[in-house]
């Protein structure tokens, strides 16, 4: 095994849900970095942060990341703030900072803290990092009015201490390099990367092994729809009605709808984490007093007051994954004095995400049109990312290309592997986006 110092490049797949790191060995291979400790989950490091007040820490606020952030939060949810999917605001001009314990944290502040803890939990494997770092980026960023230039500025600030030579590469191109290592003959491939915040496509021509340049990109496209969006549909259709969405309250002699803004906030991590404040709770309690079904808003207030956002969304993720193998699944959540449950059918879930699936297929058509490649001319389709396991997504590719051309594997790790391999090439800037 090569020592960390012998690595020639580092591939960083900083994902909305998970982050994975790989090191190139300078001999055409790469290896994943495994994280060490009781909470470690192998090479997959959850893209999450937990903050709590501690006098000796920076600005009086201590932080932890990855699975250790989850453990810290679960140990003391009322005395901590849990933040996940923060990559989703990287390109958003609407997001300036999150106020945590009264202190402002910009995206790059959270990113630097996240990377510092990631390095600390790598058991020395990242203490002596190679100068060259290949960073995956989505083809299209998530968020309203997404600004790629703003995202680049924030990424540069986040990574300033992490690498000396930074190259940004579209994430599906990383997966293409990883998949190319399996091929023994030339091929035209379509890579579909289903992440937490975005779905991205790349068409790549793969040369025979030994070619001077193995992979040649033809076109890329993307759409800001992926796993987190699917989770929100479950929250919106299944969970929020149990918390008061769609219910009403009495105002003098009128019957009015409960304002929808509270439910929009509850469905967005960047706002849900900040709802536990006196003003919001007081407003909800006033509405509850006049609500026609006060018990529903009471559940919502309890979930906010007891910081139950993470376990609730974790339960949503579990039921979504269960529907990948079952025709129906039981959603169940208990915490903060609240217990809710419901049966969800795969057919209903597929109906809820139908418009999203059409948008995803439309983004794929854009990549094909940009490359000028007909579906019949594609030799292999490589599906990666956690949401690639959703049956309704697989049906799209079976219908368009035939199941015999579809390959999967390394759903959470293939991009990092490929990014490291790109870093081993003489000039990674040829792949830069």
N, C-alpha and C positions, 0 to 999 in steps of 0.2 A: 504494500500500500504506500502511496506517495504521501509525504508529509505535507502539511498545509503550505509551507514555504515553497515547495516545489511546484505548486499549482501555477499555471500560466494565465488563467483568467477565471473570473467568477461570473456565474449567471444568476441573476436575481429576479425571480418571479414574484414580485410584490402584488399579491392578488387582493381582491375585495374581501374574500372570505379567508383565504389561507396564503401563506408566504412560504416559498421553497427556495433553497439555495443549492447550487451545484458548483463544483470546482473542476476545471479542465486540467487534464494531466499532461498536456503537451504532446501526447502520442495518439491523438485521435479519439480519446475517450474522456468521460467525465463521471464524477461520482457525487452523490447527494451528501449534503451535510446533515448528520443526525444530531438532534439536540439531546442534551444529557440532563438527568434529574428525575425525581419522582413523578412530576407532572408531564414529562416529555411524551410526545406522540410521534416518535420517529422523525422523519425528515419534514413533516408538515407542522408549520408553526402558525397558529391562528392569528389572523390580522386584527388583533384586538388590544385594547389598553384598559387598565384599571388605575384610577387615581384615588388617593386618600391623603388626609392631612397629616403631616409629620413635621414637627418643628425643625429638625435638622436637615430636611431635604431641600432641594432647589425650590425657591419661592414658597417654602413651607408645604410643598405638595410632593409626595412620593408617588412613584408609578411602577407598574409591572406590565409585562406584555405576554402575548401568546397564551398557551394553556395555563401559565402561571397567573396571568391576569384573571382568567376565569376562576381559578382556585381562590385568589384573594377576594374577588367579588363575592363568591358563594360563602366564604367564611364570614364576611361582614357586609352584607348588601346595603344596610342602612347608613354605613359610615364610608361608603365608597361611591365612585362614579365609574360606570362601565361604558366604554366606547368601542363600537365595532363598525366594520365596513367604512372606515373613514377615508379610504381611497376614493369612494364615490363622490366626494366633494372636491377632489384635486383640481378639477377644471372649472369649478363653479364660481363665477364672480359674485354670486349671491351669498356665498359662504366666506366670511372674513375671519371669524374666530369663534371658538366655543368658550364660554365662561364656565370654568370648573373651579368650584370653591372660591368664586369671586375673582379668579385669575384668568386672563385671556390666553388661549392656546390657538395659534394659527395651525394650518395644516402642516407646515414644515416643522413646527415645534413638536407636534405629535409624532411626525415621521421620524425625527431625529431620536426622540425618546424610544420609539419602537425599535429602531435599528440598534441602538445601544444595548437594549435588553436582549435582542436577538443574538448579538455577538456574545454577550455575557453567558447565554445559555447554550452556546455551541461547544462548550467544553474545551476551549482552546483552538478548535478547528478554524476559527475566523480571527484569531488574535493577530496573525501575520498574513494579511490578505494580499493577493496579487494586485498590482496597480490597475490592471484592466478589468473593468466591471461592465457587463452587458446587462442592461436593465430592460425588462419587458414593459411595453406600454400597449394599451388597447388601440385598435384602429380608430375607433370613435369613443370618446370619453363619455362617461355617464354624467348626468346632471343637466339642469335647465340652462340654456344658453352656454353650453360647454365651450370653453376657450382653451384650445390646445397650447397656445403660447403661455397662458397663465399656468397651466399644468406643468409645462416644461420649467418655468421659473421656480415653481414650488418644489418640483422634483430635484432640481439642481441644488436648492437650498437644503433640502432634506438629506441629500447624498453627499454633501460637500466634504464630510469627514469620512465617508465610507469608501470612496474610491478616488483615484487620481485621474485615470482616463475613463470617462463615462461615455458609453454608447447606448442609445435608445433604439430598440428594435421592436417591431410589431410582434405581439405575443404569439400569434399563430405561425409566424416564421420560425420562432424557436421550436415549436412543436414539429414543424416540417423537418428541421434538422435532426430532431430526435427520431422521427419516423424513418428518415432516409437511411439511418444506420441499419435498419432491418432489410432494406432492399438490395437485391443483387443484380438488378438490371435497370435500365432507364425507365422512367415513368413520369407522367403528368399527374400530380396529386392535388386534391382539394382538402385543405385543413379547416375544420370547423372547431373553434375554441369557445366552449360555453362556460363562462366564468360566473362570478357572483353579480357583477355590475353590467357587463357587456358581453355580446356575442360577436365574435370576429371570424372572418374568413380570409384565407390566402390561397391563391393558386400558385403552385410552384412546379417547375420542371426539374426533375432529379436526373442527373447524369449517372453513368455507370460508375461503380466503385473505382477509385484511383484517379478520377478526372480532376483536373486542376481546380475547377470550381464545381462542386457537387450539386449545389442548389441554385437555381435561377428563379427569382420571384417574377411572376407575371402580373398579378393584380391582387389588391386587398380591398376589403370593405368591412363595415361593421355597423352595429346598431346597439343603442344603450338599453337593451332588454336582456335579462338573464335571470339567474337563480333568485336574487333578492326580489326582483319584480314578481316572480312566481309566488314567493313567500307572501308578498303583500296582498296578492289576490286571496290567499287563504285567510289572512288576517282580516281583510275587508269583508269577505263574504261569510266567514265562519265565526270569527272572534269578535269583531267590533259590534255586530248586532247584539251580542251578549253583554256588551259594555255600554250600550245606550245609543249606538248609531241607528238613526231612523226613528227614534222615539221623540216624544214631545214634552213640552212643559207649559204651564199656565202662566200668562202674564196679564194681570188684571182680568179683562173679560175676553182675552184672546188665547187661542191654542197655537203655539209656535213650535217649530222644529228645533231640537237641540242643535246649536251651531256646529257645522261640520269641521271647523278649524281644529277643534280639540282632537278629532279622530284622525285628521291628516297629520297632526303632530305626533300622535301615538304611533302612526305607521312609518315614521321617519326617525332613524336612530339619532340624527343630529339634533332633533327637537325633543324626542321622547326622553333622552337622558337629562334634559333641562326642564322637564315639566314639574319636577318635584321642587316647587317653590311656593311660598305663601300665597302669592297673588293668584296663581293658577288654581291651587287647591281651594282657595276661598271662592273663586268664581264657580268652580264645579259644585261646591257644596250649596251655593245659592241656587244653582240650577236644579240640583237634586231635591231641594226642599219643595220646589214647585213642579217637579217632574211627575208625569202621569204614571211612570214606572220607575220609581226612585231606586229600586234594588239594582237596576242595571248600571246606573251611574255610580252607585256605591261600590260595585265591583271595580270599575275603572279607577276610582279614587284610591281604593285599597291597593291596587296593583302599582300605581304611581308612588304612593306613600311608602310602600314596602320594597321599592326598587325591584320589581319582578319582571322588568322588560326582557332581560336576557333569558331567564328560564322559560318565559312565555314563547319567545321567538325560537328557542331551542326545541320546544315541543312542536311548534309549527314545522320546523325543518325535519323533525323526525317523521311526522305524518306525511310530509311531501315525499320523503325517501321511501317510506313504506308503500306508497302508491306506485312506485316504479316496479314493484314485484307483486302487488295485490290489487284486486279489483275494487276493494274498499278497505278503509283503515279507520281506526278509532283515534280521534284527537282527544287527548286528556291533559289537563293542566291543574295542578294544585299548588298553591303558594300564596303567602300574604293573606291568609284567611279566605282565599277565593278558590273555589273548585268549579271548573267548567269542563264540558265535554260534548262531543258530537261525533256522529258517523259521517265520514266523507267518502264519496264514491269517486273512483278514478274518472268516470264519465263526466261528473260534475266539474272536477278539477280541469279536465281537458276543455270543457266548455268555457270555463273562466279564462283560460290562457289562449283561447283560439285566435283572438286578434293579435296577440303577441307572436304566436307561431307564424301567422301570415307575414308579420313584419320581419321576422327572422328569415323566412324563406325569400322575401323580397330583397333583403340585404345580400343573400347568397346569389340571387340573380344579377345584382349589380356587379359582383366580383366576376361572374362568368362573362357578362357583357363587356366589362372593362378589359378583360383578357382576350376577348374574342374567341373563347373556347366553348364548344358545344358539349353538353353533358356526356354524349357518347364518346368524346375524345379523352375523358378523364379515366385514368387507369385505376386509381385508388382514392378512396375518401377516408381520411383519418379524423375520427371524432375524439375530442378530448375535453376535459373539464367536467365537473360533477354533474351538471344538468344534461350532459350528453346521455346519461342513463335513463332519462325520462322517456317512456315508451312513445309518447306522441311526437317527440323530437326524432326518435329513431325512424318512425313511420315516414317522415318527410323524405329522409335519405333513401330508405328502402323503395319508396315510390318513384323517386327521381332517378336513382342510379342502380337499383338492384342490390340485394343484401350481399351478394358474392363479392362486391367491390369494396365493401365497408370494413374498416379495421378500427379497433379501439385498443385501449391499454394505457397504463400510466396516467389515468385521468387527472391526477393532482400533481404529477411530477415531470411530465414530458417537456413542458415549456422550459423549466429551469435547466434540464439536461441539455436541450438544444441551444439555449442562450450561451451556456458555457462553451459548447462546441463552436459557436460562431466566434466567441472570444479567442479561440485557438487559431482562427484563420489569420493570414498575413495582414489583411486590411478589413477589420470589422465595419468600417465606415461605409462599405459598399451595401451594407444591410441597414444602415441607420435610417430612422424615420423621423 
